[in-house]
Amino acid sequence: MSKKVDGPLTQAAEALFKPFASEKLQLSNRVVMAPMTRAHSPNGVPGADVAAYYRRRAENGVGLIVTEGTIIDHPAGTGNPSVPSFHGEAPLEGWARVVAGVHEAGGKIVPQLWHVGMTRPNGSLPNPEAPSVGPSGLGLDGQKINEPLSVEEIESIVEAFGRAAAEAKRIGFDGIELHGAHGYLIDQFFWEQTNLRDDLYGGDLVSRTKFAADIVKACRSAVGEDFPIILRISQWKSGFYEAKLAKTPEELRQFLTPLVEAGVDIFHCSTRRFWEPEFAGSDLNLAGWVKKLTGKPTITVGSVGLDGEFNGAFRGQSSNVTEIGGLLERLEREEFDLVAVGRSLLADPSWAAKVRDGRFDELQPFKAEALQTLF
């Protein structure tokens, strides 16, 4: 049985289902499907089951779908051969079918372009001979594993992101998202614990943004001025939940400025719990602060509609449905512009339609088994 959620239909409909329009992206509502790794694409190729999985969300009223992380053209981009690729004929044909299905259902979709960096163990498939790479060759715990990336290797990865962006536009996606969060490669350049470089790509907070800024510029060059570029960022890292890239609003401003100048259109601000304040003295969350400091649209995310944060899912923990009144109030105040929904949508493809129609008593709780299934 799902737990009944009390909340006014008019508030949900008005806040979450008001159209969104920015300079480069127009959506029918404010509901975003958050990127969630599914690893249901053997040999990196998304099949008909993956296409149907995304289409179901579009059919049920999700305004924008952000795909699971997809791997750019680099041999150490992933350590899991079932994570989808975003290069090569067969994977891109699979993604073209995904796009077609979502568009036929009236939705919009962007791929999340990803490189996992040093979170990949050396020797991992599908390319065990390729060493894992990072700015300083360090794991998230700061221990040295491999040699730092050379400038030439950095430039080749930047070019690979640009090629992926061009392919996204070619096969009909509505924009791209770059995964710059959670301790993966781009975020490893951001974080002082994993980036000890003293060249152009490191040394201080602003210099540590150069890799991401170069990627944004390469993508912009590849897709033109009118194609939306979303950047996902987070303070926390996998296993390091108290980590901070920016400890104050002023540091956050310094961090964001080069990324805005490079061409980011929307920031996807990943937190574990959307209601938690980012800095003392203000109830603004990370998405709220980023919008305030940059003027750019932001996406909030983190345990939307559930009473437990997502890391528990990987320990086999379920989460119950909970009310979203506080979220709606923040959205109505325009603290942020869009709301990414993760596990609620993973377990219940009809989540958006049920909220839109006031069918709160039909919302499904999240069970950890949902991670194994493409509902």
URHU-V459653 format. One record per residue. RES is the residue in three letters. PSI is psi in degrees with one decimal (999 if undefined). NEAR is the number of other ideal C-beta (glycine too) atoms within 10 Angstrom. Layout:
# URHU-V459653
res=[RES | RES]
psi=[PSI | PSI]
near=[NEAR | NEAR]
This chain:
# URHU-V459653
res=[MET | SER | LYS | LYS | VAL | ASP | GLY | PRO | LEU | THR | GLN | ALA | ALA | GLU | ALA | LEU | PHE | LYS | PRO | PHE | ALA | SER | GLU | LYS | LEU | GLN | LEU | SER | ASN | ARG | VAL | VAL | MET | ALA | PRO | MET | THR | ARG | ALA | HIS | SER | PRO | ASN | GLY | VAL | PRO | GLY | ALA | ASP | VAL | ALA | ALA | TYR | TYR | ARG | ARG | ARG | ALA | GLU | ASN | GLY | VAL | GLY | LEU | ILE | VAL | THR | GLU | GLY | THR | ILE | ILE | ASP | HIS | PRO | ALA | GLY | THR | GLY | ASN | PRO | SER | VAL | PRO | SER | PHE | HIS | GLY | GLU | ALA | PRO | LEU | GLU | GLY | TRP | ALA | ARG | VAL | VAL | ALA | GLY | VAL | HIS | GLU | ALA | GLY | GLY | LYS | ILE | VAL | PRO | GLN | LEU | TRP | HIS | VAL | GLY | MET | THR | ARG | PRO | ASN | GLY | SER | LEU | PRO | ASN | PRO | GLU | ALA | PRO | SER | VAL | GLY | PRO | SER | GLY | LEU | GLY | LEU | ASP | GLY | GLN | LYS | ILE | ASN | GLU | PRO | LEU | SER | VAL | GLU | GLU | ILE | GLU | SER | ILE | VAL | GLU | ALA | PHE | GLY | ARG | ALA | ALA | ALA | GLU | ALA | LYS | ARG | ILE | GLY | PHE | ASP | GLY | ILE | GLU | LEU | HIS | GLY | ALA | HIS | GLY | TYR | LEU | ILE | ASP | GLN | PHE | PHE | TRP | GLU | GLN | THR | ASN | LEU | ARG | ASP | ASP | LEU | TYR | GLY | GLY | ASP | LEU | VAL | SER | ARG | THR | LYS | PHE | ALA | ALA | ASP | ILE | VAL | LYS | ALA | CYS | ARG | SER | ALA | VAL | GLY | GLU | ASP | PHE | PRO | ILE | ILE | LEU | ARG | ILE | SER | GLN | TRP | LYS | SER | GLY | PHE | TYR | GLU | ALA | LYS | LEU | ALA | LYS | THR | PRO | GLU | GLU | LEU | ARG | GLN | PHE | LEU | THR | PRO | LEU | VAL | GLU | ALA | GLY | VAL | ASP | ILE | PHE | HIS | CYS | SER | THR | ARG | ARG | PHE | TRP | GLU | PRO | GLU | PHE | ALA | GLY | SER | ASP | LEU | ASN | LEU | ALA | GLY | TRP | VAL | LYS | LYS | LEU | THR | GLY | LYS | PRO | THR | ILE | THR | VAL | GLY | SER | VAL | GLY | LEU | ASP | GLY | GLU | PHE | ASN | GLY | ALA | PHE | ARG | GLY | GLN | SER | SER | ASN | VAL | THR | GLU | ILE | GLY | GLY | LEU | LEU | GLU | ARG | LEU | GLU | ARG | GLU | GLU | PHE | ASP | LEU | VAL | ALA | VAL | GLY | ARG | SER | LEU | LEU | ALA | ASP | PRO | SER | TRP | ALA | ALA | LYS | VAL | ARG | ASP | GLY | ARG | PHE | ASP | GLU | LEU | GLN | PRO | PHE | LYS | ALA | GLU | ALA | LEU | GLN | THR | LEU | PHE]
psi=[136.7 | 148.0 | 132.0 | 135.7 | 123.5 | 135.8 | 141.1 | 132.1 | -43.0 | -39.1 | -45.9 | -45.8 | -43.6 | -40.1 | -51.5 | -23.2 | 21.6 | 136.9 | 151.8 | 135.7 | 124.0 | -173.4 | -32.5 | -3.5 | 127.7 | 129.1 | 152.2 | -22.0 | -173.3 | 5.9 | 123.4 | 134.3 | 119.7 | 149.2 | 130.4 | 121.4 | 126.3 | -32.7 | 46.8 | 29.6 | 84.8 | 135.0 | 26.6 | 8.7 | 114.7 | 129.8 | -165.1 | -32.5 | -36.9 | -42.7 | -42.8 | -36.9 | -48.0 | -39.7 | -39.1 | -37.9 | -40.3 | -40.4 | -25.3 | 23.3 | 10.2 | 130.0 | -42.0 | 129.7 | 126.9 | 120.2 | 165.2 | 162.3 | 132.7 | 143.3 | 128.5 | 173.5 | 81.8 | 134.9 | -23.6 | 24.0 | -28.8 | 161.6 | 16.3 | 112.3 | -7.4 | -2.7 | 135.2 | 142.4 | 160.1 | 46.3 | 155.2 | 151.7 | -51.7 | -47.6 | -41.6 | -34.3 | -40.2 | -43.7 | -33.8 | -36.9 | -36.3 | -49.1 | -46.6 | -43.2 | -43.3 | -43.6 | -39.2 | -31.1 | 1.5 | 11.9 | 176.0 | 154.5 | 141.2 | 145.0 | 145.8 | 118.3 | 133.2 | 145.0 | 126.1 | -12.8 | -137.1 | -0.9 | -12.8 | 124.3 | 140.8 | 142.4 | 4.0 | 148.7 | 156.6 | -2.1 | 75.0 | -22.0 | -17.3 | 124.9 | 146.3 | 150.8 | 149.6 | 172.4 | -39.0 | 11.4 | 21.9 | 144.5 | 173.0 | -19.6 | 1.4 | 1.7 | 139.3 | 133.4 | -48.4 | 177.1 | 153.3 | 154.1 | 138.6 | 162.3 | -38.4 | -40.0 | -38.9 | -46.4 | -34.8 | -34.8 | -40.6 | -44.5 | -36.1 | -39.4 | -41.9 | -41.3 | -40.5 | -40.9 | -43.2 | -40.5 | -38.5 | -44.0 | -41.8 | -40.8 | 8.0 | 7.0 | 161.1 | 7.0 | -170.1 | 155.6 | 134.8 | 129.7 | 99.2 | 30.3 | 176.6 | 16.9 | 14.4 | -172.7 | -52.9 | -42.3 | -28.4 | -29.9 | -35.9 | -34.9 | 131.3 | -22.5 | -26.1 | -9.0 | 101.9 | 17.4 | 152.5 | 19.6 | -155.5 | -20.0 | 11.8 | -177.9 | -40.1 | 176.2 | -44.8 | -43.3 | -31.1 | -9.4 | -7.1 | -41.6 | -49.5 | -42.9 | -39.7 | -38.3 | -45.1 | -44.2 | -40.2 | -40.3 | -42.3 | -42.9 | -34.2 | -29.2 | -10.9 | 178.7 | -22.7 | 1.0 | 124.0 | 137.1 | 118.3 | 139.5 | 124.0 | 128.8 | 159.1 | 153.6 | -47.7 | 156.2 | 156.2 | 119.1 | -6.2 | 75.6 | -12.1 | 3.6 | 148.1 | 123.6 | -41.0 | 123.6 | -11.1 | 162.0 | -36.5 | -40.5 | -37.8 | -39.1 | -45.3 | -39.6 | -42.8 | -31.7 | -48.3 | -28.3 | -39.8 | -45.1 | -30.6 | -25.2 | 17.0 | 132.9 | -35.9 | 138.1 | 129.1 | 108.1 | 101.8 | 120.6 | 160.5 | -28.5 | 113.3 | -23.2 | -5.9 | 132.5 | 145.5 | -38.1 | 151.8 | 145.6 | 0.5 | 145.6 | 5.4 | 135.9 | -174.2 | -43.2 | -36.9 | -43.5 | -42.1 | -40.7 | -43.2 | -39.8 | -28.4 | -24.8 | 0.8 | 151.6 | 147.8 | 153.5 | 128.3 | 156.0 | 154.4 | 95.3 | 34.7 | 123.7 | 5.9 | 156.8 | 5.4 | 145.0 | 162.0 | -26.0 | -29.2 | -26.1 | -35.1 | -6.9 | 15.2 | 15.4 | 137.9 | 168.0 | 141.7 | 156.9 | 141.5 | 167.1 | 159.3 | 19.4 | -42.6 | -37.6 | -45.1 | -38.4 | -42.7 | -40.8 | -41.1 | -32.5 | -4.9 | 33.7 | -34.7 | 175.8 | -32.2 | 155.4 | 116.7 | 130.8 | 123.7 | -94.0 | -31.5 | -40.9 | -28.2 | -42.0 | -23.9 | 94.6 | -17.5 | 11.1 | -49.9 | -44.7 | -38.8 | -42.1 | -44.5 | -40.1 | 1.8 | 19.0 | 57.1 | -30.5 | -7.8 | -5.2 | 141.3 | 139.2 | 161.4 | 129.0 | 143.9 | -27.0 | -21.6 | -22.9 | -23.1 | -3.4 | 144.5 | 81.0 | 999]
near=[6 | 15 | 14 | 11 | 21 | 8 | 15 | 12 | 13 | 9 | 15 | 22 | 16 | 13 | 21 | 23 | 16 | 13 | 10 | 17 | 9 | 14 | 10 | 15 | 21 | 13 | 20 | 16 | 20 | 21 | 27 | 31 | 27 | 24 | 25 | 19 | 16 | 21 | 15 | 17 | 23 | 11 | 12 | 22 | 18 | 28 | 16 | 11 | 11 | 22 | 19 | 15 | 21 | 25 | 22 | 18 | 28 | 23 | 19 | 19 | 22 | 29 | 25 | 29 | 26 | 26 | 28 | 22 | 26 | 28 | 26 | 26 | 18 | 20 | 13 | 23 | 30 | 27 | 18 | 16 | 16 | 16 | 21 | 29 | 24 | 30 | 17 | 14 | 8 | 13 | 20 | 19 | 12 | 21 | 27 | 17 | 18 | 26 | 23 | 14 | 21 | 27 | 16 | 11 | 18 | 12 | 24 | 21 | 26 | 24 | 28 | 21 | 27 | 29 | 27 | 25 | 25 | 25 | 21 | 22 | 11 | 14 | 12 | 16 | 10 | 17 | 16 | 11 | 8 | 15 | 15 | 21 | 26 | 26 | 25 | 21 | 19 | 21 | 20 | 22 | 10 | 13 | 9 | 11 | 16 | 16 | 12 | 20 | 23 | 10 | 12 | 7 | 13 | 22 | 13 | 13 | 24 | 19 | 17 | 21 | 28 | 22 | 17 | 28 | 28 | 18 | 24 | 28 | 17 | 12 | 18 | 14 | 26 | 22 | 23 | 28 | 27 | 27 | 26 | 28 | 24 | 20 | 24 | 24 | 30 | 27 | 28 | 29 | 27 | 25 | 20 | 15 | 16 | 27 | 21 | 15 | 19 | 8 | 12 | 12 | 20 | 19 | 15 | 9 | 16 | 13 | 17 | 24 | 25 | 19 | 26 | 25 | 21 | 21 | 30 | 28 | 16 | 23 | 27 | 18 | 12 | 20 | 22 | 9 | 8 | 10 | 21 | 22 | 22 | 25 | 28 | 27 | 28 | 25 | 23 | 20 | 23 | 16 | 13 | 17 | 12 | 7 | 18 | 16 | 20 | 21 | 11 | 11 | 16 | 10 | 15 | 24 | 15 | 16 | 20 | 21 | 15 | 18 | 22 | 18 | 12 | 20 | 17 | 25 | 19 | 26 | 26 | 29 | 27 | 25 | 20 | 15 | 14 | 24 | 14 | 13 | 13 | 20 | 17 | 6 | 7 | 12 | 12 | 19 | 24 | 27 | 29 | 22 | 23 | 29 | 22 | 16 | 20 | 17 | 8 | 17 | 23 | 23 | 25 | 28 | 29 | 24 | 24 | 23 | 25 | 25 | 14 | 17 | 17 | 20 | 13 | 16 | 23 | 10 | 7 | 10 | 14 | 17 | 21 | 14 | 23 | 18 | 15 | 25 | 15 | 11 | 24 | 20 | 12 | 21 | 22 | 13 | 10 | 9 | 20 | 28 | 20 | 25 | 26 | 26 | 25 | 23 | 27 | 25 | 26 | 23 | 24 | 24 | 22 | 20 | 26 | 25 | 17 | 21 | 26 | 18 | 14 | 15 | 14 | 20 | 13 | 17 | 23 | 18 | 21 | 27 | 15 | 16 | 11 | 18 | 17 | 9 | 12 | 15 | 13]
